[in-house]
Structures are given as structure tokens and as C-alpha cells.
């Protein structure tokens, strides 16, 4: 469908997807970092969640990169800022904050894709959004158990 998009619309959606891609790259690094540095009595289960979530983010990175390439763009290799440091609870809080930021951004980009008539990109972003909402739910649940 990219051939039906105007040059301006292609640029707008490619820029948005590259913003998403940058955040996914940062998320991968953050989750792997948290997986490796998680410590404490509850860390084995939570470290496994960090690892599984990093794998989901890698799948998002791949989908976004392929879509950017299909649309004629160049996938970014720039990474969004990564939150590091702190105890296990802070790591989970940082990850929840990052997921909530991603949810907000994906919703904006879904609206953009709908506005320009890029149904394929919209559907892909909606699938990724579902994963991000599930990640946020996981971290909210973990934090509720740690009160």
C-alpha cells in the first residue's frame, strides 16, 4: 500500500516508525540490563519476566524495521535513553513508566496511520500496542504484589 501514500505521508509515517524503533531498541537494552542485574529474593521470577519482555521488544524492533524498509525508509539504529540503576522495585517502576510512554506514543502513531490511510501500518502498531499494554499490566501486577 505504500505506493498509494504521498511522499509527505510516507515521510511522516517513516519518521513515526523510526521514533518507535528507537524506543524499542532502548527497551531491549533496558530489559536485558535489568535481567542481568536483578538481585534479591524475588529476582529469579522477575528476571525471567525482564528476559521474556526483551524478546517481545526484539520482535517489535524487527517488525518496525521491516515496515520502515518496505515504505522506502532506513531503519534507525539510534537508541532512546535507557533507565538504569536502583533496586528491583525501581527497575520495575522504570519499566512500567517506559511501557506507559510507549503506549501513549503508539496510540498517537496509530492515529497517524489511520489518518493517512496506511491500514497495514495501523494494524501492525495495534498488535504491538497490545503487547505493550500487556507488559504494563505485568509490571503493575508485580508492583501491587510488592506493596
C-alpha positions as CSV (number, residue, x, y, z in Angstrom):
1,X,0.0,0.0,0.0
2,X,3.0,2.3,0.3
3,X,2.7,3.3,-3.3
4,X,-0.7,4.9,-2.6
5,X,0.8,7.2,0.1
6,X,2.0,10.6,-0.8
7,X,5.7,11.4,-0.4
8,X,4.8,13.6,2.6
9,X,2.7,10.9,4.3
10,X,5.4,8.3,3.7
11,X,7.9,10.6,5.4
12,X,5.5,11.3,8.3
13,X,4.9,7.6,9.0
14,X,8.5,6.6,8.5
15,X,9.6,9.2,11.0
16,X,7.0,8.0,13.5
17,X,8.1,4.4,13.0
18,X,11.7,5.3,13.5
19,X,10.8,7.0,16.7
20,X,9.0,3.8,17.8
21,X,12.0,1.8,16.7
22,X,14.4,3.9,18.7
23,X,12.3,3.3,21.8
24,X,12.2,-0.4,21.1
25,X,16.0,-0.6,20.8
26,X,16.3,1.3,24.1
27,X,13.7,-1.0,25.7
28,X,15.6,-4.1,24.6
29,X,18.8,-2.8,26.2
30,X,17.0,-1.7,29.4
31,X,15.3,-5.1,29.8
32,X,18.5,-7.1,29.2
33,X,20.3,-4.8,31.7
34,X,17.6,-5.3,34.3
35,X,17.6,-9.1,33.6
36,X,21.3,-9.3,34.3
37,X,21.4,-7.0,37.3
38,X,18.2,-8.2,39.1
39,X,19.0,-9.4,42.6
40,X,17.2,-10.3,45.8
41,X,14.9,-13.0,46.9
42,X,12.2,-12.2,44.3
43,X,14.7,-11.7,41.5
44,X,14.6,-15.1,39.7
45,X,10.9,-14.8,38.7
46,X,11.2,-11.1,37.8
47,X,14.5,-11.5,36.0
48,X,12.7,-14.1,33.8
49,X,10.0,-11.5,33.1
50,X,12.6,-9.0,32.1
51,X,14.1,-11.5,29.7
52,X,10.8,-12.5,28.1
53,X,9.8,-8.9,27.7
54,X,13.1,-8.1,26.0
55,X,12.3,-10.8,23.5
56,X,8.9,-9.3,22.8
57,X,10.6,-5.9,22.2
58,X,13.1,-7.6,19.8
59,X,10.1,-8.9,17.7
60,X,8.7,-5.3,17.7
61,X,12.1,-4.0,16.6
62,X,12.1,-6.4,13.7
63,X,8.5,-5.7,12.6
64,X,9.1,-1.9,12.7
65,X,12.4,-2.2,10.8
66,X,10.8,-4.3,8.1
67,X,7.9,-1.9,7.7
68,X,10.2,1.1,7.5
69,X,12.2,-0.6,4.8
70,X,9.1,-1.6,2.9
71,X,8.0,2.1,3.0
72,X,11.3,3.1,1.5
73,X,12.9,4.4,4.6
74,X,16.1,3.5,6.5
75,X,15.5,1.9,10.0
76,X,17.3,3.9,12.7
77,X,20.0,2.4,14.9
78,X,19.7,5.3,17.4
79,X,18.6,4.1,20.8
80,X,16.2,6.0,23.1
81,X,17.6,6.7,26.6
82,X,17.8,3.7,28.9
83,X,16.9,3.9,32.6
84,X,19.5,2.1,34.8
85,X,20.3,1.6,38.5
86,X,18.3,1.0,41.6
87,X,16.8,-2.0,43.3
88,X,14.4,-4.5,41.8
89,X,11.4,-2.3,42.6
90,X,12.9,0.7,40.9
91,X,13.7,-1.4,37.8
92,X,10.1,-2.5,37.6
93,X,8.8,1.1,38.1
94,X,11.2,2.3,35.4
95,X,10.0,-0.4,33.0
96,X,6.3,0.4,33.8
97,X,7.0,4.1,33.1
98,X,8.7,3.2,29.8
99,X,5.8,1.0,28.8
100,X,3.2,3.7,29.6
101,X,5.2,6.1,27.5
102,X,5.3,3.6,24.6
103,X,1.6,3.1,24.9
104,X,0.9,6.8,24.6
105,X,3.2,7.1,21.6
106,X,1.8,4.0,19.8
107,X,-1.7,5.4,20.2
108,X,-0.5,8.7,18.5
109,X,1.1,6.8,15.7
110,X,-1.9,4.5,15.2
111,X,-4.0,7.7,14.7
112,X,-1.4,9.0,12.2
113,X,-1.5,5.7,10.2
114,X,-5.3,5.8,10.2
115,X,-5.3,9.5,9.2
116,X,-3.1,8.9,6.1
117,X,-4.9,5.6,5.2
118,X,-2.0,3.2,5.9
119,X,-4.0,0.3,7.2
120,X,-1.1,-2.2,7.2
121,X,1.0,0.0,9.5
122,X,-2.0,0.8,11.7
123,X,-2.7,-2.9,12.2
124,X,0.9,-3.7,13.0
125,X,1.0,-0.9,15.5
126,X,-2.2,-2.1,17.1
127,X,-0.6,-5.5,17.6
128,X,2.5,-4.0,19.2
129,X,0.3,-1.8,21.3
130,X,-1.5,-4.9,22.7
131,X,1.9,-6.3,23.7
132,X,2.9,-3.1,25.4
133,X,-0.4,-2.9,27.3
134,X,0.2,-6.5,28.5
135,X,3.7,-5.6,29.6
136,X,2.4,-2.6,31.6
137,X,-0.2,-4.9,33.2
138,X,2.5,-7.3,34.1
139,X,4.6,-4.6,35.8
140,X,1.5,-3.1,37.5
141,X,0.8,-6.6,38.9
142,X,4.3,-7.1,40.1
143,X,4.3,-3.7,41.8
144,X,1.0,-4.4,43.5
145,X,2.4,-7.6,45.0
146,X,5.5,-5.7,46.3
147,X,3.4,-3.2,48.4
